[in-house]
Amino acid sequence: MKKINKLAAAVAIATISMSYSANASDTTVAVHGMIKSGTNWVADDGLRRGGHGLIGINEDGYFHAFGNEAVHKVQINPTVTYTGDDGVYARAEMIFSHENYDNDDWDVNKNAGGGFRRAVVYLGGFDWNPSTEFWGGKTKDAAGSIFTGSYDTGYVEDYGVGGGFQNMDISFAKWDLNIISFDTDNEPKTPNDAGVTNKKGAPTATGITTWLHGIADTGLDFYFRQVTNSDEKKAIEDNKAKTGFQTALVYNTPGFLWFGEGFSKIIVQHGKNAGAAPKLAGAHYGVDKGQYFNRFAIDGAWNISKDLSVLSMLFLQHDHYDQAANRDFIAASVRPSYQVSPHVNLQFEIAYEHANYNGKNVENKKGKKGNYDCIKLTFAPTFQLGQGIWGSPSIQPYVTYGRWNRKAADDGLFRGNGIYTTTSKANLLDTSTWIVGIQAQAYF
């Protein structure tokens, strides 16, 4: 991945230089970015550092992010645009991002997670199809933009290298087409003394994605993605899928579900084999042959008045693994936001998750069987310069209460299968916890 990062950055810089030498009639430079930094403590365990936080029972890493994370992220996005006399333009974009979960500098070189996430060049403004942009380089996989809410894999690394075009006018819709590959420097471990290789390297994953936006002015989008995992690293086990697909219909409703001011999306999605990975985008590997998922989601915001708005989300998913193992999953949340004064915004959230594992051999497959439940309540008085739920810059102290059922604690399903723990008793005796924390955010 490091080699790809360097190559993509070099391509972008070289293209900028060539564009500059072409004597473009107009050149503009813009810099945007974000700062997000915070931490949390477990209130019922002597204000011990909470680490990642994450109250939830979804093993795939999805979670209700609000009041439920402690992440540090700095992102700088410089953009240079050159426009020629004929209206054709070239836009070079880079994103440098530093991200980690530490609150000190002890391991800054080891765990910083920094690097170029975007190094891409766009060309557009052609008179034969003015809306079309061609692109090449390293950028974010468009598949990650299906969902706009906060229930998603946290900061998933879904940036790859490739090329394509977007917003091509084909009379009845706008068309995007791209091919993006994802690679890693991780290699399989060498054979042990018994001659057995630990196949834990990651293959190169390539996705070819096509989008149709605004079909016949109905608000309907169609998405299809074909996934191929090349196995030159011998990283894919025999029972794992090497190819697959993922498809979705996305309906952008008028206003918020037809009756209120705002926006909403209704999403129906299906994935099979390698396309059935839990991520919405990025590399899809480690998926069983024959695995599939069906997903339904509603995602949006209702602007009730000038001072009151509500984010809401419903997420339903059915997974079928090999050996006839099944999982049904439900997640839902309602997040009101009330502007009590020009610089104070009160935000609340009630969030719920339910998982049911069933079917033949489900215990052998996932180690879980039965019903699991979790509820999360968050209150966050937000002090901000801007107004509204996304007002920025802001300082947001919060308190979060989480409760899960006895079975989730006994079977170790709570908090991402034990990967994220905020208290030493998380998977043993407790069925509830309190988290207090603070987040600072700025978007510019």
C-alpha positions as CSV (number, residue, x, y, z in Angstrom):
1,M,0.0,0.0,0.0
2,K,2.9,2.3,0.7
3,K,4.2,1.9,-2.8
4,I,0.8,2.6,-4.2
5,N,0.4,5.7,-2.1
6,K,3.7,7.1,-3.3
7,L,2.9,6.3,-7.0
8,A,-0.6,7.9,-6.8
9,A,0.9,11.0,-5.1
10,A,3.6,11.3,-7.8
11,V,1.0,11.0,-10.6
12,A,-1.1,13.8,-9.0
13,I,2.0,16.1,-8.6
14,A,3.2,15.4,-12.1
15,T,-0.2,16.2,-13.6
16,I,-0.4,19.4,-11.6
17,S,3.0,20.4,-13.0
18,M,2.0,19.6,-16.6
19,S,-1.3,21.5,-16.2
20,Y,0.6,24.5,-14.9
21,S,3.0,24.5,-17.8
22,A,0.0,24.4,-20.2
23,N,-0.7,28.1,-19.5
24,A,-4.2,27.6,-18.2
25,S,-6.2,30.8,-18.3
26,D,-7.3,30.5,-14.7
27,T,-5.9,28.8,-11.7
28,T,-7.6,28.5,-8.3
29,V,-6.3,26.9,-5.1
30,A,-8.5,25.8,-2.2
31,V,-7.7,24.0,1.1
32,H,-10.3,22.2,3.1
33,G,-10.1,19.8,6.0
34,M,-11.3,18.6,9.3
35,I,-10.2,18.1,12.9
36,K,-11.8,15.5,15.1
37,S,-10.3,14.6,18.4
38,G,-11.6,13.2,21.7
39,T,-11.6,10.5,24.3
40,N,-13.9,8.7,26.7
41,W,-13.9,7.2,30.2
42,V,-15.9,4.4,31.7
43,A,-17.8,6.1,34.5
44,D,-18.7,2.9,36.4
45,D,-15.1,1.7,36.5
46,G,-13.3,4.6,38.2
47,L,-13.2,6.9,35.1
48,R,-10.8,4.5,33.5
49,R,-9.9,5.3,29.9
50,G,-12.4,3.7,27.6
51,G,-10.2,3.2,24.6
52,H,-12.4,2.7,21.5
53,G,-15.6,2.9,23.4
54,L,-18.1,1.2,21.1
55,I,-21.2,0.0,22.7
56,G,-22.8,-2.5,20.2
57,I,-23.3,-6.1,19.2
58,N,-22.6,-6.1,15.5
59,E,-19.6,-8.3,14.8
60,D,-18.9,-6.7,11.5
61,G,-17.7,-3.5,13.1
62,Y,-20.8,-1.3,12.4
63,F,-21.9,0.8,15.4
64,H,-23.9,3.9,16.3
65,A,-21.1,6.5,16.3
66,F,-22.6,9.3,18.2
67,G,-21.3,9.4,21.8
68,N,-19.7,6.0,21.2
69,E,-16.2,6.6,20.0
70,A,-12.8,8.1,20.9
71,V,-10.9,8.9,17.7
72,H,-8.3,11.4,16.6
73,K,-8.4,12.5,13.0
74,V,-6.8,15.4,11.1
75,Q,-7.5,15.7,7.4
76,I,-6.1,18.3,5.0
77,N,-7.6,18.5,1.5
78,P,-5.7,20.8,-0.9
79,T,-7.3,21.3,-4.4
80,V,-5.8,23.0,-7.4
81,T,-8.1,23.7,-10.4
82,Y,-6.8,24.8,-13.8
83,T,-9.3,26.1,-16.5
84,G,-8.4,26.6,-20.1
85,D,-9.7,29.2,-22.5
86,D,-12.1,26.6,-24.0
87,G,-13.7,25.8,-20.7
88,V,-12.0,22.4,-20.2
89,Y,-10.6,22.1,-16.7
90,A,-8.3,19.9,-14.7
91,R,-8.7,19.5,-10.9
92,A,-6.0,17.9,-8.7
93,E,-7.0,16.8,-5.2
94,M,-5.0,15.4,-2.4
95,I,-6.0,14.3,1.1
96,F,-3.5,13.8,3.9
97,S,-5.0,12.1,6.9
98,H,-3.7,11.2,10.3
99,E,-5.9,9.0,12.4
100,N,-5.5,6.9,15.5
101,Y,-7.2,6.1,18.8
102,D,-4.4,7.2,21.2
103,N,-4.5,10.3,23.3
104,D,-0.7,10.7,23.8
105,D,2.4,10.6,21.7
106,W,4.1,7.5,23.2
107,D,3.6,5.4,20.1
108,V,3.0,8.2,17.6
109,N,5.4,6.6,15.0
110,K,3.9,3.2,15.4
111,N,0.2,3.9,15.5
112,A,-0.3,7.2,13.8
113,G,-2.1,5.9,10.8
114,G,-1.1,8.8,8.6
115,G,-0.7,9.0,4.9
116,F,-2.1,10.2,1.6
117,R,-5.7,8.9,1.2
118,R,-6.4,10.8,-2.0
119,A,-4.1,11.7,-4.9
120,V,-6.4,12.1,-7.9
121,V,-6.8,14.2,-11.0
122,Y,-10.1,15.1,-12.7
123,L,-10.7,16.3,-16.3
124,G,-14.0,17.9,-17.3
125,G,-15.8,20.6,-19.1
126,F,-15.8,19.1,-22.5
127,D,-18.4,20.6,-24.9
128,W,-19.7,17.2,-26.0
129,N,-20.8,16.4,-22.5
130,P,-20.1,19.2,-20.0
131,S,-21.2,17.4,-16.9
132,T,-18.8,14.4,-17.4
133,E,-15.6,14.2,-15.3
134,F,-12.8,11.7,-16.1
135,W,-10.5,10.8,-13.2
136,G,-7.5,8.7,-12.3
137,G,-5.4,8.1,-9.2
138,K,-6.2,7.2,-5.6
139,T,-9.6,8.2,-4.2
140,K,-12.5,7.0,-2.1
141,D,-14.6,4.1,-3.4
142,A,-18.0,5.5,-4.4
143,A,-19.7,2.5,-2.9
144,G,-19.2,4.0,0.5
145,S,-21.5,6.9,-0.3
146,I,-24.7,4.8,-0.3
147,F,-25.3,5.5,3.4
148,T,-25.2,9.1,4.8
149,G,-26.0,8.4,8.4
150,S,-23.8,7.4,11.4
151,Y,-24.4,3.6,11.3
152,D,-21.4,2.5,9.3
153,T,-18.0,0.9,9.7
154,G,-16.0,3.5,11.5
155,Y,-13.5,5.3,9.2
156,V,-13.2,2.2,7.0
157,E,-10.2,2.4,4.8
158,D,-12.0,2.3,1.5
159,Y,-9.6,4.4,-0.6
160,G,-8.1,2.6,-3.6
161,V,-6.3,3.3,-6.9
162,G,-7.9,3.3,-10.3
163,G,-9.8,5.4,-12.8
164,G,-13.1,6.1,-14.5
165,F,-15.7,8.8,-15.1
166,Q,-18.6,10.3,-13.3
167,N,-21.8,12.3,-14.1
168,M,-21.9,11.3,-17.8
169,D,-25.3,12.5,-19.2
170,I,-26.9,9.5,-21.0
171,S,-30.3,11.3,-21.4
172,F,-32.3,9.2,-18.9
173,A,-29.7,9.3,-16.1
174,K,-26.2,10.3,-15.0
175,W,-23.7,7.5,-15.3
176,D,-20.6,6.7,-13.2
177,L,-18.2,3.9,-14.1
178,N,-14.9,3.1,-12.3
179,I,-12.4,0.4,-11.5
180,I,-10.6,0.6,-8.2
181,S,-8.0,-1.8,-6.7
182,F,-7.1,-2.2,-3.0
183,D,-3.8,-3.7,-1.9
184,T,-1.8,-4.1,1.2
185,D,1.8,-4.8,2.3
186,N,0.7,-7.6,4.5
187,E,2.1,-10.9,3.4
188,P,1.3,-14.5,4.5
189,K,3.5,-15.7,7.3
190,T,6.3,-18.2,6.4
191,P,5.7,-21.9,7.1
192,N,6.2,-23.1,10.7
193,D,8.3,-26.0,11.7
194,A,5.6,-28.4,10.6
195,G,5.6,-26.9,7.2
196,V,2.1,-25.3,7.6
197,T,1.7,-21.8,6.2
198,N,-0.4,-19.3,8.2
199,K,-2.4,-17.8,5.4
200,K,-3.2,-14.4,6.9
201,G,-1.9,-12.1,4.2
202,A,-4.5,-10.0,2.3
203,P,-5.1,-10.4,-1.5
204,T,-5.4,-7.6,-4.0
205,A,-9.1,-6.8,-4.4
206,T,-10.5,-5.1,-7.5
207,G,-14.0,-3.7,-7.8
208,I,-15.7,-2.5,-11.0
209,T,-18.6,-0.3,-10.2
210,T,-21.3,1.3,-12.2
211,W,-23.9,3.8,-11.0
212,L,-27.0,5.3,-12.6
213,H,-28.1,8.4,-10.8
214,G,-31.5,10.1,-11.0
215,I,-33.0,7.6,-13.4
216,A,-35.8,9.2,-15.5
217,D,-36.0,12.0,-12.9
218,T,-37.6,9.7,-10.4
219,G,-35.0,10.0,-7.6
220,L,-34.0,6.4,-8.2
221,D,-30.3,5.3,-8.3
222,F,-29.0,1.9,-9.4
223,Y,-25.6,0.5,-8.3
224,F,-23.8,-2.6,-9.4
225,R,-20.3,-3.7,-8.2
226,Q,-18.3,-6.7,-9.4
227,V,-15.5,-7.9,-7.1
228,T,-12.4,-10.0,-7.9
229,N,-9.7,-11.0,-5.4
230,S,-6.5,-12.0,-7.1
231,D,-4.6,-14.6,-5.1
232,E,-1.0,-14.2,-6.1
233,K,-0.1,-14.0,-2.3
234,K,-1.9,-17.3,-1.6
235,A,-3.9,-15.5,1.0
236,I,-7.3,-16.8,0.2
237,E,-8.3,-20.1,2.0
238,D,-10.0,-22.8,0.0
239,N,-13.4,-22.1,1.5
240,K,-13.3,-18.4,0.8
241,A,-14.8,-16.6,-2.3
242,K,-12.5,-15.1,-4.9
243,T,-15.3,-13.3,-6.9
244,G,-18.7,-11.9,-6.2
245,F,-21.0,-9.0,-6.8
246,Q,-23.1,-6.4,-4.9
247,T,-26.1,-4.4,-6.2
248,A,-28.4,-1.8,-4.8
249,L,-31.4,0.3,-5.5
250,V,-31.4,3.7,-3.8
251,Y,-34.5,5.9,-3.7
252,N,-34.0,9.5,-2.8
253,T,-37.5,10.6,-1.5
254,P,-39.0,14.0,-1.9
255,G,-38.2,15.7,1.5
256,F,-38.1,13.5,4.5
257,L,-40.1,10.4,3.6
258,W,-42.6,12.5,1.6
259,F,-44.1,14.4,4.6
260,G,-41.4,16.6,6.1
261,E,-38.7,19.1,5.1
262,G,-35.3,17.4,4.9
263,F,-34.0,14.4,3.0
264,S,-34.1,10.6,3.2
265,K,-32.9,7.5,1.3
266,I,-34.5,4.1,1.0
267,I,-31.9,1.5,0.2
268,V,-32.3,-2.2,-0.9
269,Q,-29.1,-4.0,-1.3
270,H,-27.9,-7.6,-2.1
271,G,-24.4,-9.1,-2.1
272,K,-23.2,-12.6,-3.0
273,N,-19.9,-14.4,-2.4
274,A,-17.0,-11.8,-2.3
275,G,-19.6,-9.1,-2.7
276,A,-21.2,-10.1,0.6
277,A,-18.4,-8.6,2.7
278,P,-19.7,-6.5,5.6
279,K,-18.0,-3.3,4.4
280,L,-19.9,-1.0,2.1
281,A,-16.8,-0.3,0.1
282,G,-13.1,-1.2,0.0
283,A,-11.4,-4.6,-0.1
284,H,-13.8,-7.5,0.1
285,Y,-12.0,-10.7,1.1
286,G,-12.3,-13.4,3.7
287,V,-15.9,-14.1,2.7
288,D,-17.2,-17.6,2.5
289,K,-18.2,-19.3,-0.7
290,G,-22.0,-19.2,-1.0
291,Q,-22.4,-16.4,1.5
292,Y,-24.9,-13.7,0.7
293,F,-26.7,-10.8,2.4
294,N,-29.9,-8.9,1.9
295,R,-30.0,-5.4,3.4
296,F,-32.8,-2.8,3.7
297,A,-32.2,0.7,5.2
298,I,-33.8,4.0,5.6
299,D,-31.5,6.9,6.3
300,G,-32.3,10.6,6.6
301,A,-32.9,13.9,8.4
302,W,-36.1,15.7,9.3
303,N,-36.0,19.5,9.7
304,I,-39.0,20.1,11.9
305,S,-38.3,23.8,12.5
306,K,-35.4,26.3,12.4
307,D,-34.1,25.1,15.7
308,L,-35.2,21.4,15.8
309,S,-34.1,18.6,13.5
310,V,-34.0,14.8,13.8
311,L,-31.6,12.3,12.3
312,S,-33.1,8.8,12.0
313,M,-32.0,5.5,10.7
314,L,-33.3,1.9,10.2
315,F,-31.0,-0.9,9.2
316,L,-32.2,-4.5,8.5
317,Q,-29.9,-7.2,7.3
318,H,-30.2,-11.0,6.7
319,D,-26.9,-12.9,6.3
320,H,-26.6,-16.5,5.0
321,Y,-23.2,-18.1,5.6
322,D,-22.0,-21.5,4.4
323,Q,-23.2,-24.6,6.2
324,A,-26.7,-23.1,6.4
325,A,-25.8,-20.7,9.2
326,N,-28.0,-17.5,9.2
327,R,-28.1,-14.2,11.0
328,D,-30.8,-11.5,11.2
329,F,-29.8,-8.1,12.3
330,I,-31.7,-4.9,13.2
331,A,-30.4,-1.5,14.1
332,A,-32.3,1.7,14.5
333,S,-31.8,5.2,16.0
334,V,-33.4,8.5,16.5
335,R,-31.3,11.6,17.1
336,P,-33.0,14.9,17.9
337,S,-31.0,18.1,17.9
338,Y,-32.3,21.3,19.4
339,Q,-30.7,24.8,19.1
340,V,-31.3,26.4,22.5
341,S,-29.1,29.5,21.8
342,P,-26.9,30.7,19.0
343,H,-23.9,28.7,20.4
344,V,-25.5,25.8,22.3
345,N,-27.1,22.8,20.7
346,L,-28.6,19.9,22.7
347,Q,-28.3,16.5,21.0
348,F,-29.8,13.2,22.1
349,E,-29.9,9.7,20.7
350,I,-31.7,6.5,21.4
351,A,-30.3,3.6,19.5
352,Y,-31.1,-0.1,19.4
353,E,-29.5,-3.3,18.0
354,H,-30.9,-6.8,17.8
355,A,-29.2,-9.9,16.4
356,N,-30.5,-13.4,15.9
357,Y,-28.2,-16.3,15.0
358,N,-30.0,-19.4,13.8
359,G,-29.8,-22.3,11.3
360,K,-27.9,-25.6,11.0
361,N,-24.3,-25.5,12.3
362,V,-24.6,-21.9,13.3
363,E,-22.6,-22.6,16.5
364,N,-19.8,-24.1,14.6
365,K,-19.8,-21.2,12.2
366,K,-20.0,-18.1,14.4
367,G,-19.9,-19.4,18.0
368,K,-23.3,-17.7,18.6
369,K,-26.9,-19.0,18.7
370,G,-30.0,-17.2,19.8
371,N,-31.1,-13.6,20.4
372,Y,-29.0,-10.7,21.4
373,D,-30.1,-7.1,22.2
374,C,-28.4,-3.8,23.0
375,I,-29.7,-0.3,23.7
376,K,-27.6,2.9,23.8
377,L,-28.7,6.3,25.1
378,T,-26.6,9.5,24.6
379,F,-26.9,13.1,25.7
380,A,-24.4,15.7,24.4
381,P,-24.7,19.4,25.1
382,T,-22.7,20.9,22.2
383,F,-20.9,24.3,22.3
384,Q,-20.4,25.6,18.8
385,L,-19.7,28.6,16.6
386,G,-22.0,27.5,13.8
387,Q,-25.5,26.3,14.3
388,G,-27.4,23.0,13.8
389,I,-26.5,19.4,14.2
390,W,-23.3,19.9,12.1
391,G,-22.3,23.3,13.5
392,S,-18.6,23.8,13.5
393,P,-16.2,24.3,15.2
394,S,-17.6,22.6,18.2
395,I,-16.8,21.1,21.6
396,Q,-19.1,18.2,22.6
397,P,-19.0,16.7,26.0
398,Y,-21.3,13.6,26.2
399,V,-22.6,10.9,28.5
400,T,-23.7,7.5,27.1
401,Y,-25.5,4.7,28.8
402,G,-25.4,1.2,27.3
403,R,-27.3,-2.0,28.2
404,W,-27.2,-5.4,26.7
405,N,-29.0,-8.7,27.5
406,R,-27.5,-11.4,29.6
407,K,-26.9,-13.7,26.6
408,A,-24.8,-11.0,24.8
409,A,-22.6,-10.8,27.9
410,D,-22.3,-14.5,28.4
411,D,-21.5,-15.3,24.7
412,G,-19.0,-12.4,24.3
413,L,-20.9,-10.8,21.5
414,F,-21.1,-7.4,23.2
415,R,-18.7,-4.7,21.7
416,G,-17.5,-6.3,18.5
417,N,-16.9,-9.8,19.8
418,G,-14.6,-8.4,22.6
419,I,-12.4,-6.5,20.3
420,Y,-13.5,-3.2,21.8
421,T,-13.9,-3.2,25.6
422,T,-14.5,-0.3,27.9
423,T,-14.5,-2.2,31.1
424,S,-12.7,-5.3,32.4
425,K,-16.0,-6.8,33.3
426,A,-17.6,-6.3,29.8
427,N,-17.9,-9.9,28.8
428,L,-18.2,-11.5,32.3
429,L,-20.7,-10.0,34.7
430,D,-21.9,-6.6,33.6
431,T,-25.0,-6.0,31.4
432,S,-24.7,-2.2,31.4
433,T,-22.1,0.6,31.5
434,W,-21.8,4.4,31.5
435,I,-19.3,6.2,29.3
436,V,-18.5,9.9,29.6
437,G,-16.3,11.7,27.0
438,I,-15.6,14.8,25.0
439,Q,-15.1,15.4,21.2
440,A,-13.7,18.5,19.5
441,Q,-14.6,19.0,15.8
442,A,-13.9,21.5,13.2
443,Y,-14.6,21.5,9.4
444,F,-13.1,24.1,7.1
